[in-house]
Amino acid sequence: MPSIVLAGGGSAGHTSPLIATADALRRIDPTIQILALGTERGLETRVIPEAGYRLELIPPVPLPRKPTPALFAVPGKMLSSVSAARRILDEAKADVLVGFGGYVSTPAYVAAWRRKTPIVVHEGNAVPGIANKFAARYCTEHVLTSFPGSELPHAEYVGLPIRRAISTLDRAALRAEARQFFGLDPDAPTLFVTGGSQGAQRINESVSGAAADLQAAGIQVLHAIGPKNTLEVPREIAETGPLPYVVLNYVDRMDLAYAAADLVVCRSGANTVTEVSGVGLPAIYVPLPIGNGEQRLNAKPVIDAGGGVLIDNAELTVDWVRANVPQLLLDRERLTAMSTAATGVIRTDADERLARIILDVVRSAS
């Protein structure tokens, strides 16, 4: 039976496609041995075991983007992490390593290359990360991307693996159940707010600051603020207002959150863009203002198709929310057009596609 090691961690942008791919592999062949590789710093320490997969940890090796004193510590940390990854690959008798990026991937790629283990790289963003750039150039020809046009050698566009609960979601069929699940009014226009797996302070403050205006417009809110964040919504709105303003630190049932919503305000990480557009949910995308601009590029295909609106982080204010969100959310004709435009822009079958490519690599190697 094949033994497959999947490396990725840090945020949901790496762990979600990893889990979706593992699920697809298990559906294709329940006898496949699957091991996930991560570090103690990331979300993987919780979500991967919860998904039913074994997780092994190696020391993280952050790669500074600019010359700093921390750069001098990288070689020693890398050697230690590569050795740990090599030991795990040996113990697992790995037939292939699949990397999704993040701190864990670079040492895993080096360990697999030294071991002569086939490597498959999957890049989640429109702009590739450092680890995957390195692996695509020096370690493998099996390079898959989530978006067309990503600048990686040997790249093949397959899309971003997402969970079947999302890719097969019928929002309309689940709407009543979803709104009941979150304690929402069954009929009121519904805004879902999320800053991704860690939350986003700018989004949190801008939307919550307009809570009274949203309620006055007849809009209810489901607001995921992030696991480490707090948000004080006035009691007269959160508890005694005419419509619910539900605040959660983390949403485990994103399928139900998408089903409950008529519009979402969100970041434009690859996972979010793929899921939101895939289920046909109209979106206001607020790209993360740091990094290399990948979040703006992630959302571009959906924006160009008319399935979403893009607003810069600095321009998202309480006043902007007051002036724009009720107007959009109450325009049923426009929301319907946005939903239709978003659907089908980005592939939602990448989990199966990537799983079969991985198995082809294993067969070829053996």
Secondary structure, 3 states (H helix, E strand, C coil): CCEEEEECCCCHHHHHHHHHHHHHHHHHCCCCEEEEEECCCCCHHHHHHHCCCEEEECCCCCCCCCCCHHHHHHHHHHHHHHHHHHHHHHHHCCCEEEECCCCCHHHHHHHHHHHCCCEEEEECCCCCCHHHHHHHHHCCCEEEECCCCCCCCCEEECCCCCCHHHHCCCHHHHHHHHHHHCCCCCCCCEEEEECCCCCCHHHHHHHHCCHHHHHHCCCEEEEECCCCCCCCCCHHHHCCCCCCEEEECCCCCHHHHHHHCCEEEECCCHHHHHHHHHCCCCEEECCCCCCCCHHHHHHHHHHHHCCEEECCHHHCCHHHHHHHHHHHHCCHHHHHHHHHHHCCCCCCCHHHHHHHHHHHHHHHHC
